[in-house]
Amino acid sequence: MTAEGTDETAWLDETEQAVWRHYISVMRLLPDRLNASLARGHDLTLIDYEVLARLSEAPLRRMRMTELAEGALLSKSRLSHQVSRMEKEGLVRREPCETDGRGFFAVLTDQGWEKLLSAAPAHVADVREVFITPLSRDQLVTLGEILDVIGKGLEPGRG
């Protein structure tokens, strides 16, 4: 409320507030669960897995750092720190871009590929257990449609 006692805020009603809070709880619990499983079984984080998976799907298992940052929803700085750590572990390496002296590629190493292959079955099983199986096929499709609508509203330049 403003000092004058008028209220221009469109406050959430009881249902909206309950759904919002439930969503926040799930969005905190889900990555925690997946991170714990990846750490316990494979000494990886969810972000490590995301980087390895994206690189594994790219031609020649390499991507421009800027493209990888955008796809993984990481800042360039955050990705640079992430890749530096993963380089020390031998999972990825950087290669300079031949056509742009300032650009770099992140490249999945054979060791990174093996680590991903080792972690993928358990990770997919976890995702299936906590995210896919609890939903009917119709619920899953509806959730995908809902996330698409919300995601479009979050795109740069919107809202």
C-alpha positions in Angstrom: 0.0 0.0 0.0 1.1 3.5 -0.6 1.4 6.2 2.1 -1.9 7.6 1.0 -3.7 4.4 1.7 -4.4 3.5 -1.9 -3.5 0.1 -3.2 -2.6 -0.3 -6.8 -0.9 -3.6 -6.5 -2.7 -6.6 -8.0 -2.1 -8.8 -5.0 -2.2 -12.6 -5.4 -5.4 -14.2 -4.3 -5.2 -17.3 -2.0 -5.1 -19.8 -4.9 -2.5 -17.8 -6.8 -0.3 -17.4 -3.7 -0.6 -21.1 -2.9 0.4 -22.2 -6.4 3.2 -19.7 -6.6 4.7 -20.8 -3.3 4.3 -24.4 -4.3 6.1 -23.7 -7.6 9.0 -22.0 -5.7 9.4 -24.9 -3.4 9.5 -27.4 -6.2 12.0 -25.3 -8.2 14.3 -25.3 -5.1 13.8 -29.0 -4.3 14.2 -30.4 -7.9 17.7 -29.1 -8.6 18.8 -30.0 -5.1 17.6 -33.6 -5.6 19.3 -33.9 -9.0 22.5 -32.2 -7.9 22.8 -34.5 -4.9 22.3 -37.6 -7.0 24.9 -36.5 -9.6 27.4 -35.5 -6.9 27.0 -38.7 -5.0 27.2 -41.1 -7.9 29.4 -39.2 -10.4 31.1 -36.2 -8.7 29.2 -33.8 -11.1 26.8 -30.9 -10.6 23.7 -30.3 -12.6 25.5 -27.4 -14.4 28.4 -29.8 -15.1 26.0 -32.3 -16.6 24.2 -29.5 -18.6 27.5 -28.4 -20.1 28.7 -31.9 -20.9 25.3 -32.8 -22.5 25.1 -29.7 -24.6 28.7 -30.3 -25.9 27.9 -33.9 -26.6 25.0 -32.9 -28.8 27.0 -30.3 -30.8 28.8 -31.0 -34.0 32.4 -32.2 -33.3 31.4 -32.0 -29.6 32.3 -28.3 -29.5 30.5 -25.0 -29.2 31.3 -21.3 -29.1 31.5 -20.2 -25.5 28.9 -17.5 -26.1 26.5 -20.0 -27.7 27.0 -22.5 -24.8 26.4 -19.7 -22.2 23.2 -18.7 -23.9 22.0 -22.3 -24.2 22.8 -23.2 -20.6 21.4 -19.9 -19.4 24.7 -18.9 -17.8 26.4 -15.5 -17.9 29.6 -15.5 -20.0 31.6 -14.9 -16.7 29.8 -17.8 -14.9 30.4 -20.1 -17.9 34.1 -19.1 -18.1 34.5 -20.1 -14.4 32.6 -23.3 -15.0 34.7 -24.3 -18.0 37.9 -23.4 -16.1 37.0 -25.8 -13.3 35.9 -28.5 -15.8 39.2 -28.0 -17.7 41.2 -28.7 -14.5 39.2 -32.0 -14.2 40.0 -32.9 -17.8 36.3 -32.9 -18.9 36.5 -30.0 -21.4 39.1 -27.9 -23.1 39.1 -24.5 -24.7 40.2 -23.9 -28.3 40.6 -20.6 -29.9 38.3 -19.8 -32.8 40.1 -19.8 -36.1 38.0 -17.0 -37.6 37.8 -14.8 -34.5 40.9 -14.2 -32.5 38.9 -13.2 -29.4 36.4 -16.1 -29.5 36.8 -19.6 -28.0 35.2 -23.0 -28.3 34.5 -25.3 -25.4 35.3 -28.8 -26.5 34.2 -32.1 -24.8 37.2 -34.2 -24.1 37.1 -38.0 -24.3 37.3 -38.0 -20.5 34.2 -35.7 -20.4 32.4 -37.9 -22.9 33.1 -41.0 -20.7 31.9 -39.1 -17.6 28.7 -38.1 -19.3 28.1 -41.7 -20.5 28.6 -42.9 -17.0 26.3 -40.4 -15.4 23.5 -40.3 -18.0 21.6 -43.5 -17.1 21.3 -42.6 -13.4 20.5 -39.0 -14.2 17.8 -39.9 -16.7 16.3 -42.4 -14.2 16.2 -39.6 -11.6 14.5 -37.2 -14.0 12.0 -39.9 -14.9 11.3 -40.7 -11.2 10.8 -37.2 -9.9 9.6 -35.3 -12.9 8.1 -37.6 -15.7 6.5 -40.6 -14.0 4.4 -38.7 -11.4 2.5 -37.0 -14.3 0.0 -38.5 -16.8 0.9 -38.0 -20.5 -1.8 -35.3 -20.7 -0.4 -33.6 -17.6 3.1 -33.7 -19.1 1.9 -32.2 -22.4 0.0 -29.5 -20.5 3.0 -28.7 -18.3 5.1 -28.3 -21.5 2.5 -25.9 -22.9 2.4 -23.9 -19.7 6.2 -23.7 -19.5 6.3 -22.5 -23.1 3.9 -19.7 -22.3 5.8 -18.6 -19.2 9.1 -19.0 -21.0 8.1 -16.8 -23.9 7.2 -14.1 -21.4 10.7 -14.3 -20.0 12.5 -13.9 -23.3 14.8 -10.9 -23.5 12.9 -7.8 -24.6 9.6 -9.0 -23.2 8.0 -7.8 -20.1 
